[in-house]
Amino acid sequence: MTTYSQDMLIGELSRLSEHKPGVMQALQRTQELLGYVPDTALDVVADVCNVSRAEVYGVLTFYSDFRRNAPADVIVKVCVAESCQSVGSRELVDDLHREGFDVHTGTVRDGIACEQTFCLGNCALSPAAMINGKPLGRATAASILAAAKAAK
Ligand code: FES
């Protein structure tokens, strides 16, 4: 869910407030509900947890598992660990970059997010990728983008 009303979020987090939620719990619940933690939710979390907005921001930006932007429709993970590097993942990353996807920064384009990861457990089929949780072996930029477009 990527659209929400502030009232809905306040209502959901207020249920947590009966149990005096920590900032972490409130941020996790926000991400469960919305798929990410928008900046507009920071004040709501701060109010519910009775802490400053700065404190909420600090926790949000410290943990990389929190997303600050709406997730893409398709998540592509490209392995950049040793086995995949030994058979061309660096060239694969360069090819994706030429297509407009920087896996190091997690570019989102046309509803597709490309992110780097470190070993997908599919080393035998390096270079490996994963598209919305589905493994893709012997990956090329073309095969990744074709699979990503098919997954939309
Ligand atoms: S190193 Fe790439 S899948 Fe294991």
Backbone and ligand atoms as CSV (ligand in chain L), in Angstrom:
chain,resi,resn,atom,element,x,y,z
A,1,MET,N,N,0.852,-1.177,0.000
A,1,MET,CA,C,0.000,0.000,0.000
A,1,MET,C,C,0.895,1.237,0.000
A,2,THR,N,N,0.731,2.098,-0.958
A,2,THR,CA,C,1.574,3.282,-1.007
A,2,THR,C,C,0.796,4.567,-0.795
A,3,THR,N,N,-0.536,4.524,-0.816
A,3,THR,CA,C,-1.298,5.718,-0.508
A,3,THR,C,C,-1.906,5.539,0.876
A,4,TYR,N,N,-2.004,6.621,1.584
A,4,TYR,CA,C,-2.537,6.532,2.932
A,4,TYR,C,C,-3.010,7.911,3.337
A,5,SER,N,N,-3.805,7.923,4.364
A,5,SER,CA,C,-4.157,9.210,4.944
A,5,SER,C,C,-3.440,9.307,6.283
A,6,GLN,N,N,-3.137,10.512,6.654
A,6,GLN,CA,C,-2.463,10.711,7.932
A,6,GLN,C,C,-3.338,10.194,9.072
A,7,ASP,N,N,-4.664,10.367,8.926
A,7,ASP,CA,C,-5.580,9.888,9.964
A,7,ASP,C,C,-5.499,8.375,10.117
A,8,MET,N,N,-5.396,7.671,8.974
A,8,MET,CA,C,-5.295,6.213,9.038
A,8,MET,C,C,-4.034,5.813,9.786
A,9,LEU,N,N,-2.940,6.466,9.455
A,9,LEU,CA,C,-1.673,6.121,10.103
A,9,LEU,C,C,-1.727,6.444,11.590
A,10,ILE,N,N,-2.294,7.590,11.927
A,10,ILE,CA,C,-2.430,7.945,13.349
A,10,ILE,C,C,-3.264,6.893,14.063
A,11,GLY,N,N,-4.346,6.461,13.427
A,11,GLY,CA,C,-5.202,5.438,14.037
A,11,GLY,C,C,-4.453,4.141,14.271
A,12,GLU,N,N,-3.710,3.709,13.262
A,12,GLU,CA,C,-2.963,2.453,13.395
A,12,GLU,C,C,-1.890,2.551,14.469
A,13,LEU,N,N,-1.157,3.651,14.461
A,13,LEU,CA,C,-0.071,3.781,15.441
A,13,LEU,C,C,-0.606,4.052,16.835
A,14,SER,N,N,-1.785,4.663,16.912
A,14,SER,CA,C,-2.372,4.911,18.230
A,14,SER,C,C,-2.689,3.603,18.938
A,15,ARG,N,N,-3.057,2.592,18.140
A,15,ARG,CA,C,-3.291,1.280,18.757
A,15,ARG,C,C,-2.024,0.767,19.423
A,16,LEU,N,N,-0.875,1.073,18.800
A,16,LEU,CA,C,0.401,0.679,19.407
A,16,LEU,C,C,0.682,1.482,20.663
A,17,SER,N,N,0.191,2.728,20.685
A,17,SER,CA,C,0.557,3.612,21.789
A,17,SER,C,C,0.039,3.116,23.126
A,18,GLU,N,N,-1.000,2.250,23.086
A,18,GLU,CA,C,-1.479,1.666,24.346
A,18,GLU,C,C,-0.368,0.852,25.010
A,19,HIS,N,N,0.551,0.364,24.166
A,19,HIS,CA,C,1.648,-0.449,24.689
A,19,HIS,C,C,2.960,0.332,24.712
A,20,LYS,N,N,2.870,1.655,24.619
A,20,LYS,CA,C,4.053,2.516,24.621
A,20,LYS,C,C,5.112,1.993,23.640
A,21,PRO,N,N,4.836,2.124,22.342
A,21,PRO,CA,C,5.769,1.583,21.356
A,21,PRO,C,C,7.055,2.388,21.308
A,22,GLY,N,N,8.113,1.720,20.971
A,22,GLY,CA,C,9.360,2.410,20.704
A,22,GLY,C,C,9.326,2.941,19.279
A,23,VAL,N,N,10.276,3.793,18.995
A,23,VAL,CA,C,10.364,4.373,17.657
A,23,VAL,C,C,10.537,3.271,16.619
A,24,MET,N,N,11.372,2.301,16.934
A,24,MET,CA,C,11.624,1.203,15.996
A,24,MET,C,C,10.326,0.483,15.653
A,25,GLN,N,N,9.541,0.144,16.663
A,25,GLN,CA,C,8.290,-0.583,16.445
A,25,GLN,C,C,7.321,0.258,15.610
A,26,ALA,N,N,7.243,1.532,15.900
A,26,ALA,CA,C,6.331,2.408,15.156
A,26,ALA,C,C,6.772,2.547,13.698
A,27,LEU,N,N,8.077,2.642,13.479
A,27,LEU,CA,C,8.574,2.737,12.102
A,27,LEU,C,C,8.334,1.423,11.356
A,28,GLN,N,N,8.542,0.305,12.041
A,28,GLN,CA,C,8.296,-0.997,11.400
A,28,GLN,C,C,6.831,-1.138,11.021
A,29,ARG,N,N,5.946,-0.727,11.926
A,29,ARG,CA,C,4.504,-0.824,11.634
A,29,ARG,C,C,4.131,0.097,10.466
A,30,THR,N,N,4.735,1.274,10.437
A,30,THR,CA,C,4.480,2.203,9.330
A,30,THR,C,C,4.908,1.568,8.009
A,31,GLN,N,N,6.078,0.951,8.001
A,31,GLN,CA,C,6.551,0.336,6.758
A,31,GLN,C,C,5.694,-0.865,6.375
A,32,GLU,N,N,5.206,-1.612,7.365
A,32,GLU,CA,C,4.288,-2.724,7.054
A,32,GLU,C,C,3.029,-2.194,6.367
A,33,LEU,N,N,2.521,-1.086,6.881
A,33,LEU,CA,C,1.270,-0.541,6.362
A,33,LEU,C,C,1.434,0.109,4.997
A,34,LEU,N,N,2.516,0.846,4.819
A,34,LEU,CA,C,2.668,1.686,3.630
A,34,LEU,C,C,3.660,1.142,2.617
A,35,GLY,N,N,4.492,0.226,3.047
A,35,GLY,CA,C,5.542,-0.273,2.167
A,35,GLY,C,C,6.812,0.545,2.268
A,36,TYR,N,N,6.745,1.677,2.935
A,36,TYR,CA,C,7.891,2.548,3.156
A,36,TYR,C,C,7.532,3.549,4.244
A,37,VAL,N,N,8.490,4.381,4.630
A,37,VAL,CA,C,8.233,5.394,5.652
A,37,VAL,C,C,8.401,6.774,5.015
A,38,PRO,N,N,7.307,7.385,4.615
A,38,PRO,CA,C,7.410,8.713,4.008
A,38,PRO,C,C,7.791,9.761,5.050
A,39,ASP,N,N,8.403,10.833,4.582
A,39,ASP,CA,C,8.790,11.916,5.496
A,39,ASP,C,C,7.586,12.456,6.262
A,40,THR,N,N,6.420,12.416,5.618
A,40,THR,CA,C,5.220,12.946,6.269
A,40,THR,C,C,4.795,12.110,7.470
A,41,ALA,N,N,5.329,10.898,7.596
A,41,ALA,CA,C,4.976,10.045,8.732
A,41,ALA,C,C,5.845,10.326,9.957
A,42,LEU,N,N,6.924,11.079,9.784
A,42,LEU,CA,C,7.852,11.282,10.901
A,42,LEU,C,C,7.177,11.977,12.084
A,43,ASP,N,N,6.368,12.991,11.802
A,43,ASP,CA,C,5.693,13.705,12.892
A,43,ASP,C,C,4.692,12.803,13.612
A,44,VAL,N,N,4.024,11.962,12.837
A,44,VAL,CA,C,3.053,11.042,13.441
A,44,VAL,C,C,3.769,10.086,14.389
A,45,VAL,N,N,4.866,9.514,13.927
A,45,VAL,CA,C,5.624,8.578,14.766
A,45,VAL,C,C,6.173,9.315,15.995
A,46,ALA,N,N,6.667,10.513,15.799
A,46,ALA,CA,C,7.211,11.284,16.922
A,46,ALA,C,C,6.123,11.544,17.972
A,47,ASP,N,N,4.918,11.912,17.509
A,47,ASP,CA,C,3.819,12.175,18.450
A,47,ASP,C,C,3.425,10.917,19.218
A,48,VAL,N,N,3.272,9.816,18.477
A,48,VAL,CA,C,2.839,8.572,19.114
A,48,VAL,C,C,3.874,8.078,20.119
A,49,CYS,N,N,5.145,8.254,19.797
A,49,CYS,CA,C,6.218,7.755,20.666
A,49,CYS,C,C,6.687,8.793,21.682
A,50,ASN,N,N,6.148,10.016,21.556
A,50,ASN,CA,C,6.505,11.101,22.471
A,50,ASN,C,C,8.007,11.377,22.482
A,51,VAL,N,N,8.538,11.465,21.261
A,51,VAL,CA,C,9.950,11.810,21.093
A,51,VAL,C,C,10.030,12.911,20.030
A,52,SER,N,N,11.201,13.430,19.813
A,52,SER,CA,C,11.348,14.484,18.805
A,52,SER,C,C,11.375,13.877,17.401
A,53,ARG,N,N,11.054,14.734,16.437
A,53,ARG,CA,C,11.123,14.320,15.031
A,53,ARG,C,C,12.560,13.940,14.678
A,54,ALA,N,N,13.518,14.658,15.254
A,54,ALA,CA,C,14.933,14.380,14.986
A,54,ALA,C,C,15.311,12.979,15.450
A,55,GLU,N,N,14.750,12.566,16.572
A,55,GLU,CA,C,15.055,11.226,17.075
A,55,GLU,C,C,14.500,10.169,16.121
A,56,VAL,N,N,13.285,10.390,15.643
A,56,VAL,CA,C,12.683,9.459,14.687
A,56,VAL,C,C,13.524,9.410,13.409
A,57,TYR,N,N,13.930,10.575,12.945
A,57,TYR,CA,C,14.747,10.653,11.727
A,57,TYR,C,C,16.058,9.887,11.914
A,58,GLY,N,N,16.650,10.022,13.077
A,58,GLY,CA,C,17.906,9.332,13.358
A,58,GLY,C,C,17.764,7.822,13.265
A,59,VAL,N,N,16.696,7.295,13.840
A,59,VAL,CA,C,16.475,5.845,13.794
A,59,VAL,C,C,16.172,5.427,12.347
A,60,LEU,N,N,15.325,6.181,11.683
A,60,LEU,CA,C,14.932,5.859,10.309
A,60,LEU,C,C,16.141,5.786,9.382
A,61,THR,N,N,17.034,6.725,9.511
A,61,THR,CA,C,18.164,6.778,8.584
A,61,THR,C,C,19.322,5.880,9.012
A,62,PHE,N,N,19.313,5.409,10.249
A,62,PHE,CA,C,20.396,4.537,10.707
A,62,PHE,C,C,20.239,3.125,10.142
A,63,TYR,N,N,19.010,2.623,10.100
A,63,TYR,CA,C,18.767,1.237,9.692
A,63,TYR,C,C,18.425,1.171,8.211
A,64,SER,N,N,19.251,0.438,7.473
A,64,SER,CA,C,19.080,0.393,6.015
A,64,SER,C,C,17.840,-0.386,5.597
A,65,ASP,N,N,17.245,-1.153,6.496
A,65,ASP,CA,C,16.039,-1.904,6.118
A,65,ASP,C,C,14.820,-1.003,5.956
A,66,PHE,N,N,14.889,0.188,6.507
A,66,PHE,CA,C,13.763,1.110,6.318
A,66,PHE,C,C,13.880,1.774,4.957
A,67,ARG,N,N,12.769,1.760,4.224
A,67,ARG,CA,C,12.727,2.429,2.922
A,67,ARG,C,C,12.087,3.796,3.099
A,68,ARG,N,N,12.671,4.798,2.474
A,68,ARG,CA,C,12.125,6.159,2.580
A,68,ARG,C,C,11.336,6.563,1.346
A,69,ASN,N,N,11.340,5.672,0.349
A,69,ASN,CA,C,10.573,5.942,-0.865
A,69,ASN,C,C,9.701,4.738,-1.173
A,70,ALA,N,N,8.636,4.983,-1.909
A,70,ALA,CA,C,7.733,3.893,-2.268
A,70,ALA,C,C,8.502,2.826,-3.038
A,71,PRO,N,N,8.268,1.561,-2.697
A,71,PRO,CA,C,8.992,0.504,-3.386
A,71,PRO,C,C,8.549,0.386,-4.841
A,72,ALA,N,N,9.457,-0.071,-5.661
A,72,ALA,CA,C,9.148,-0.271,-7.077
A,72,ALA,C,C,8.264,-1.503,-7.242
A,73,ASP,N,N,7.622,-1.614,-8.402
A,73,ASP,CA,C,6.803,-2.794,-8.691
A,73,ASP,C,C,7.672,-4.041,-8.791
A,74,VAL,N,N,8.863,-3.856,-9.347
A,74,VAL,CA,C,9.766,-4.990,-9.557
A,74,VAL,C,C,11.094,-4.684,-8.864
A,75,ILE,N,N,11.535,-5.612,-8.038
A,75,ILE,CA,C,12.817,-5.467,-7.351
A,75,ILE,C,C,13.808,-6.454,-7.982
A,76,VAL,N,N,14.854,-5.915,-8.559
A,76,VAL,CA,C,15.908,-6.736,-9.150
A,76,VAL,C,C,17.105,-6.670,-8.218
A,77,LYS,N,N,17.588,-7.830,-7.822
A,77,LYS,CA,C,18.808,-7.887,-7.023
A,77,LYS,C,C,19.895,-8.509,-7.886
A,78,VAL,N,N,21.013,-7.832,-7.958
A,78,VAL,CA,C,22.138,-8.303,-8.770
A,78,VAL,C,C,23.283,-8.629,-7.826
A,79,CYS,N,N,23.759,-9.862,-7.903
A,79,CYS,CA,C,24.838,-10.282,-7.009
A,79,CYS,C,C,26.160,-9.686,-7.471
A,80,VAL,N,N,26.884,-9.104,-6.520
A,80,VAL,CA,C,28.195,-8.539,-6.825
A,80,VAL,C,C,29.280,-9.189,-5.961
A,81,ALA,N,N,28.976,-10.380,-5.420
A,81,ALA,CA,C,29.955,-11.065,-4.572
A,81,ALA,C,C,30.960,-11.848,-5.433
A,82,GLU,N,N,31.905,-12.503,-4.769
A,82,GLU,CA,C,33.097,-13.042,-5.428
A,82,GLU,C,C,32.808,-13.977,-6.598
A,83,SER,N,N,31.980,-14.997,-6.402
A,83,SER,CA,C,31.747,-15.957,-7.481
A,83,SER,C,C,31.191,-15.261,-8.715
A,84,CYS,N,N,30.272,-14.376,-8.495
A,84,CYS,CA,C,29.669,-13.661,-9.634
A,84,CYS,C,C,30.667,-12.695,-10.260
A,85,GLN,N,N,31.505,-12.086,-9.430
A,85,GLN,CA,C,32.537,-11.201,-9.997
A,85,GLN,C,C,33.494,-11.977,-10.882
A,86,SER,N,N,33.790,-13.225,-10.487
A,86,SER,CA,C,34.778,-14.006,-11.241
A,86,SER,C,C,34.288,-14.383,-12.634
A,87,VAL,N,N,32.985,-14.289,-12.857
A,87,VAL,CA,C,32.470,-14.638,-14.189
A,87,VAL,C,C,31.702,-13.482,-14.822
A,88,GLY,N,N,31.999,-12.262,-14.393
A,88,GLY,CA,C,31.508,-11.125,-15.164
A,88,GLY,C,C,30.442,-10.244,-14.566
A,89,SER,N,N,30.219,-10.299,-13.251
A,89,SER,CA,C,29.163,-9.432,-12.711
A,89,SER,C,C,29.532,-7.948,-12.799
A,90,ARG,N,N,30.837,-7.657,-12.801
A,90,ARG,CA,C,31.215,-6.230,-12.939
A,90,ARG,C,C,30.792,-5.698,-14.305
A,91,GLU,N,N,30.998,-6.509,-15.339
A,91,GLU,CA,C,30.571,-6.097,-16.679
A,91,GLU,C,C,29.041,-6.018,-16.733
A,92,LEU,N,N,28.393,-6.948,-16.051
A,92,LEU,CA,C,26.927,-6.930,-15.988
A,92,LEU,C,C,26.437,-5.637,-15.331
A,93,VAL,N,N,27.078,-5.259,-14.246
A,93,VAL,CA,C,26.713,-4.017,-13.561
A,93,VAL,C,C,26.940,-2.821,-14.479
A,94,ASP,N,N,28.048,-2.833,-15.218
A,94,ASP,CA,C,28.318,-1.741,-16.170
A,94,ASP,C,C,27.253,-1.709,-17.266
A,95,ASP,N,N,26.867,-2.885,-17.756
A,95,ASP,CA,C,25.836,-2.942,-18.800
A,95,ASP,C,C,24.504,-2.391,-18.277
A,96,LEU,N,N,24.163,-2.735,-17.047
A,96,LEU,CA,C,22.918,-2.214,-16.463
A,96,LEU,C,C,23.008,-0.695,-16.288
A,97,HIS,N,N,24.193,-0.242,-15.929
A,97,HIS,CA,C,24.385,1.205,-15.764
A,97,HIS,C,C,24.146,1.921,-17.091
A,98,ARG,N,N,24.627,1.332,-18.162
A,98,ARG,CA,C,24.395,1.942,-19.493
A,98,ARG,C,C,22.910,1.946,-19.848
A,99,GLU,N,N,22.145,1.026,-19.250
A,99,GLU,CA,C,20.691,0.988,-19.476
A,99,GLU,C,C,19.945,1.925,-18.520
A,100,GLY,N,N,20.707,2.595,-17.659
A,100,GLY,CA,C,20.099,3.571,-16.754
A,100,GLY,C,C,19.857,3.079,-15.342
A,101,PHE,N,N,20.439,1.931,-14.987
A,101,PHE,CA,C,20.246,1.381,-13.641
A,101,PHE,C,C,21.585,1.296,-12.918
A,102,ASP,N,N,21.710,2.045,-11.842
A,102,ASP,CA,C,22.910,1.992,-11.007
A,102,ASP,C,C,22.600,1.101,-9.811
A,103,VAL,N,N,23.126,-0.116,-9.816
A,103,VAL,CA,C,22.798,-1.057,-8.741
A,103,VAL,C,C,23.378,-0.608,-7.404
A,104,HIS,N,N,24.410,0.211,-7.445
A,104,HIS,CA,C,25.024,0.649,-6.188
A,104,HIS,C,C,24.144,1.643,-5.443
A,105,THR,N,N,23.371,2.413,-6.177
A,105,THR,CA,C,22.479,3.375,-5.523
A,105,THR,C,C,21.029,2.902,-5.538
A,106,GLY,N,N,20.764,1.781,-6.216
A,106,GLY,CA,C,19.403,1.249,-6.241
A,106,GLY,C,C,18.447,2.079,-7.081
A,107,THR,N,N,18.895,2.458,-8.247
A,107,THR,CA,C,18.073,3.264,-9.148
A,107,THR,C,C,16.694,2.631,-9.355
A,108,VAL,N,N,15.672,3.471,-9.298
A,108,VAL,CA,C,14.320,3.036,-9.661
A,108,VAL,C,C,13.950,3.747,-10.957
A,109,ARG,N,N,13.596,2.960,-11.962
A,109,ARG,CA,C,13.252,3.535,-13.271
A,109,ARG,C,C,12.155,2.696,-13.888
A,110,ASP,N,N,11.143,3.337,-14.375
A,110,ASP,CA,C,10.014,2.627,-15.007
A,110,ASP,C,C,9.448,1.535,-14.095
A,111,GLY,N,N,9.412,1.806,-12.804
A,111,GLY,CA,C,8.847,0.843,-11.861
A,111,GLY,C,C,9.757,-0.328,-11.549
A,112,ILE,N,N,11.008,-0.269,-11.996
A,112,ILE,CA,C,11.972,-1.348,-11.744
A,112,ILE,C,C,13.107,-0.793,-10.889
A,113,ALA,N,N,13.383,-1.454,-9.783
A,113,ALA,CA,C,14.513,-1.074,-8.931
A,113,ALA,C,C,15.605,-2.113,-9.094
A,114,CYS,N,N,16.811,-1.666,-9.355
A,114,CYS,CA,C,17.968,-2.568,-9.435
A,114,CYS,C,C,18.872,-2.283,-8.253
A,115,GLU,N,N,19.141,-3.330,-7.478
A,115,GLU,CA,C,19.960,-3.171,-6.277
A,115,GLU,C,C,21.051,-4.224,-6.260
A,116,GLN,N,N,22.165,-3.886,-5.671
A,116,GLN,CA,C,23.219,-4.887,-5.509
A,116,GLN,C,C,22.943,-5.738,-4.270
A,117,THR,N,N,23.442,-6.952,-4.300
A,117,THR,CA,C,23.363,-7.809,-3.133
A,117,THR,C,C,24.616,-8.674,-3.114
A,118,PHE,N,N,24.829,-9.375,-2.017
A,118,PHE,CA,C,26.055,-10.141,-1.853
A,118,PHE,C,C,25.728,-11.602,-1.626
A,119,CYS,N,N,25.767,-12.364,-2.682
A,119,CYS,CA,C,25.514,-13.805,-2.774
A,119,CYS,C,C,24.030,-14.125,-2.591
A,120,LEU,N,N,23.497,-14.654,-3.642
A,120,LEU,CA,C,22.094,-15.086,-3.655
A,120,LEU,C,C,21.984,-16.592,-3.443
A,121,GLY,N,N,23.111,-17.228,-3.154
A,121,GLY,CA,C,23.088,-18.676,-2.973
A,121,GLY,C,C,22.921,-19.415,-4.288
A,122,ASN,N,N,23.233,-18.776,-5.369
A,122,ASN,CA,C,23.080,-19.370,-6.694
A,122,ASN,C,C,24.397,-19.257,-7.456
A,123,CYS,N,N,25.491,-19.461,-6.730
A,123,CYS,CA,C,26.831,-19.258,-7.285
A,123,CYS,C,C,27.097,-20.159,-8.484
A,124,ALA,N,N,26.516,-21.349,-8.505
A,124,ALA,CA,C,26.750,-22.284,-9.619
A,124,ALA,C,C,26.267,-21.704,-10.939
A,125,LEU,N,N,25.350,-20.756,-10.877
A,125,LEU,CA,C,24.829,-20.142,-12.096
A,125,LEU,C,C,25.215,-18.664,-12.172
A,126,SER,N,N,26.382,-18.343,-11.658
A,126,SER,CA,C,26.872,-16.959,-11.697
A,126,SER,C,C,27.054,-16.506,-13.150
A,127,PRO,N,N,26.898,-15.228,-13.419
A,127,PRO,CA,C,26.420,-14.199,-12.502
A,127,PRO,C,C,24.925,-14.346,-12.236
A,128,ALA,N,N,24.577,-14.135,-10.992
A,128,ALA,CA,C,23.214,-14.403,-10.546
A,128,ALA,C,C,22.455,-13.115,-10.262
A,129,ALA,N,N,21.160,-13.212,-10.496
A,129,ALA,CA,C,20.261,-12.097,-10.178
A,129,ALA,C,C,18.976,-12.686,-9.616
A,130,MET,N,N,18.132,-11.824,-9.110
A,130,MET,CA,C,16.838,-12.252,-8.595
A,130,MET,C,C,15.834,-11.173,-8.954
A,131,ILE,N,N,14.704,-11.599,-9.521
A,131,ILE,CA,C,13.670,-10.655,-9.924
A,131,ILE,C,C,12.413,-10.969,-9.122
A,132,ASN,N,N,12.043,-10.052,-8.249
A,132,ASN,CA,C,10.902,-10.256,-7.338
A,132,ASN,C,C,10.965,-11.634,-6.675
A,133,GLY,N,N,12.152,-11.992,-6.211
A,133,GLY,CA,C,12.325,-13.234,-5.474
A,133,GLY,C,C,12.551,-14.455,-6.332
A,134,LYS,N,N,12.496,-14.312,-7.654
A,134,LYS,CA,C,12.695,-15.458,-8.547
A,134,LYS,C,C,14.128,-15.441,-9.073
A,135,PRO,N,N,14.879,-16.543,-8.864
A,135,PRO,CA,C,16.281,-16.540,-9.281
A,135,PRO,C,C,16.452,-16.543,-10.796
A,136,LEU,N,N,17.519,-15.891,-11.230
A,136,LEU,CA,C,17.880,-15.856,-12.642
A,136,LEU,C,C,19.378,-16.110,-12.709
A,137,GLY,N,N,19.768,-17.206,-13.344
A,137,GLY,CA,C,21.174,-17.560,-13.456
A,137,GLY,C,C,21.743,-17.169,-14.797
A,138,ARG,N,N,23.092,-17.164,-14.845
A,138,ARG,CA,C,23.803,-16.741,-16.070
A,138,ARG,C,C,23.199,-15.446,-16.601
A,139,ALA,N,N,23.028,-14.525,-15.696
A,139,ALA,CA,C,22.303,-13.295,-16.000
A,139,ALA,C,C,23.100,-12.371,-16.911
A,140,THR,N,N,22.387,-11.728,-17.793
A,140,THR,CA,C,22.921,-10.636,-18.605
A,140,THR,C,C,21.998,-9.442,-18.373
A,141,ALA,N,N,22.447,-8.277,-18.781
A,141,ALA,CA,C,21.575,-7.108,-18.638
A,141,ALA,C,C,20.283,-7.332,-19.424
A,142,ALA,N,N,20.407,-7.902,-20.612
A,142,ALA,CA,C,19.218,-8.133,-21.438
A,142,ALA,C,C,18.263,-9.118,-20.772
A,143,SER,N,N,18.802,-10.221,-20.227
A,143,SER,CA,C,17.909,-11.215,-19.605
A,143,SER,C,C,17.276,-10.659,-18.332
A,144,ILE,N,N,18.023,-9.851,-17.593
A,144,ILE,CA,C,17.474,-9.239,-16.374
A,144,ILE,C,C,16.344,-8.281,-16.729
A,145,LEU,N,N,16.588,-7.404,-17.689
A,145,LEU,CA,C,15.565,-6.408,-18.024
A,145,LEU,C,C,14.343,-7.053,-18.670
A,146,ALA,N,N,14.548,-8.114,-19.448
A,146,ALA,CA,C,13.407,-8.823,-20.035
A,146,ALA,C,C,12.576,-9.477,-18.926
A,147,ALA,N,N,13.243,-10.113,-17.971
A,147,ALA,CA,C,12.526,-10.757,-16.869
A,147,ALA,C,C,11.826,-9.708,-16.005
A,148,ALA,N,N,12.479,-8.569,-15.804
A,148,ALA,CA,C,11.874,-7.508,-14.987
A,148,ALA,C,C,10.631,-6.939,-15.662
A,149,LYS,N,N,10.699,-6.730,-16.964
A,149,LYS,CA,C,9.526,-6.205,-17.687
A,149,LYS,C,C,8.395,-7.222,-17.681
A,150,ALA,N,N,8.740,-8.500,-17.785
A,150,ALA,CA,C,7.710,-9.552,-17.741
A,150,ALA,C,C,7.057,-9.645,-16.365
A,151,ALA,N,N,7.804,-9.275,-15.331
A,151,ALA,CA,C,7.285,-9.356,-13.960
A,151,ALA,C,C,6.371,-8.195,-13.593
A,152,LYS,N,N,6.325,-7.166,-14.423
A,152,LYS,CA,C,5.506,-5.977,-14.105
A,152,LYS,C,C,4.027,-6.279,-14.164
L,1,FES,S1,S,28.433,-15.025,-5.262
L,1,FES,FE1,FE,26.799,-14.486,-6.569
L,1,FES,S2,S,25.266,-15.946,-6.095
L,1,FES,FE2,FE,26.883,-16.434,-4.759
